Amino acid sequence: MNNSDAVFVEVDDFCQTFLPAWEKHLISSGIKHRNKPFRLSVSEVMTMVIDFHQSSYRYFKTYYIHFIYRYLTNEFPELVSYTRILKLMQGILVPLCSYLTYR
């Protein structure tokens, strides 16, 4: 198991607990949120962001297009365009910050 796999397993385990609790909090507080499912899971997007920051790539766009698209299509079979991943990254801010605080 490489480092990315280990990060994904840990992030996914965290998301299994965190996301339902966060969803429940949003509903109880009356905050409206989108319920459209991602093609990529929250865990996958968070793993990409964490892995990018642990990589030697300077820019996320280069990392996504030249590394993820080139070498990790088997690990992420539902890859989306670069502009779409930027939109998805906006939706993982709270789970990502919570995970990093938890760690």
SVG drawing of the C-alpha trace seen along z (x, -y; Angstrom):
<svg xmlns="http://www.w3.org/2000/svg" viewBox="-34 -28 43 30">
<polyline fill="none" stroke="black" stroke-width="0.4" points="0.0,0.0 1.6,-3.3 1.2,-6.6 -1.8,-7.8 -3.6,-4.6 -3.0,-4.9 -4.2,-8.6 -7.3,-7.6 -8.2,-4.8 -7.7,-7.2 -9.7,-10.0 -12.5,-7.7 -12.8,-6.3 -13.0,-9.9 -15.6,-10.8 -17.8,-7.8 -18.2,-9.3 -18.0,-13.0 -20.2,-13.5 -23.5,-12.0 -22.9,-14.1 -22.3,-17.3 -25.3,-16.6 -27.5,-16.2 -26.1,-19.5 -26.8,-21.3 -30.4,-20.1 -31.0,-20.9 -29.6,-24.4 -31.7,-25.1 -28.7,-25.7 -29.5,-24.9 -27.0,-22.8 -26.8,-21.0 -27.6,-17.4 -26.3,-16.6 -23.9,-13.7 -20.3,-14.1 -18.9,-11.8 -15.9,-11.7 -16.5,-11.0 -15.6,-13.6 -12.9,-11.2 -11.3,-11.1 -11.2,-14.8 -9.8,-15.3 -7.1,-12.7 -6.1,-14.5 -5.8,-17.8 -3.7,-16.2 -1.6,-14.3 -0.9,-17.4 0.4,-19.2 2.6,-16.3 3.9,-16.2 6.7,-18.1 4.3,-19.8 4.0,-23.5 0.6,-24.0 -2.5,-22.0 -3.4,-22.3 -0.1,-20.7 -0.5,-18.0 -4.1,-17.2 -3.5,-17.1 0.0,-15.6 -0.1,-13.3 -3.7,-12.3 -4.9,-12.1 -1.8,-10.4 -1.0,-7.9 -4.0,-7.5 -7.0,-6.8 -7.3,-3.3 -7.5,-4.6 -10.0,-7.4 -12.1,-6.0 -14.7,-8.8 -12.2,-11.7 -13.8,-15.0 -12.4,-18.0 -9.9,-20.4 -12.6,-23.2 -15.0,-20.7 -12.5,-19.5 -12.0,-23.1 -15.7,-23.4 -15.7,-20.1 -12.8,-21.3 -14.9,-24.2 -17.4,-21.7 -14.8,-19.8 -13.4,-22.8 -15.3,-22.0 -14.6,-18.2 -11.0,-18.8 -10.4,-21.4 -12.2,-19.1 -10.0,-16.2 -6.8,-18.2 -7.9,-19.4 -8.7,-15.8 -5.2,-14.7"/>
</svg>
